[in-house]
């Protein structure tokens, strides 16, 4: 009898123990456990008070100063937006332009900004914020412009012309669309390397956005390289190739992107964004127009 009573008591204890475990599990699911995995990127950034920002080394869009500060028109816009979101610290890191989106996807950065043009192939990989700046193209040539180059079409028209461009940049697609052959194109990982290719005579020209080009030529050996003037802005299929830059987010970070867009809109409407533009040599002509991110992603 005592044996059966002991077995019964043991069984009851097992049942009570199982019930207790179930309640503990339920409590964890209701919020007693680790909820960090459920926290959105926006909430995490607000809690930590720090944003990790990826920037390309392309002055004046983004670059590192001699004292190690990451600045430029794009990072300063981003800093202003996050300040309004209550996040004061933006830790910028400069990397190669072509590495920005992969690094964002790998969660090395929370957001990237480099005046990156909104293009369909990029929209397939990441989520662009609203347009925050627009800009045109420019070209640097050897001193005296011996090949008489004044447009991207001039490069296409002369198969002997060699051009250097930034790896991963829009200009590769622009040149190909206009008929420039693969054997005419070289790529480099920095603006200075592209300018050096022209200065050394290895190529006849380099092409990039107009603001970047002017900064680069101003810092180059003026006896070897100059800006191509006059310069005709390229058109593809009758349409201007004006670029539209925006900050870039991971596709799953919709709440972060929407919060960013809301503050960016206020920055534009207040005119404060123009103050940031002017600090880096931009002006009213660079303000967003009626073209939207959705328009650009659609191609």
Buried (B, 14 or more C-beta within 10 A) or exposed (E): EEEEEEEEEEEEEEEEEEEEEEEEEEEEEEEEEEEEEEEBBBEEBBEEEBBBBBBBBBBBBBBBEEEEEBBBBBBBBBBBBBEBBEBEEBEBBBBBBBBBBEBBEEEBBBBBBBBBBBBEEBBEEBBBBBBBBBBBBBBBBBEEBEBEBBBBBBBBEBEEBBBBBBBBBBBBBBBEBBEBEEEBBBBBBBBBBBBBBBBEEEBBBBBBBBBBBBBBBEEBEEEBBBBBEEBEEBBEEEEEBBBBBBBBBBEEBBEBBEBBBEBBBEBBEEEBBBEBBEEBEBEEEBBBEEEBBEEBBEE
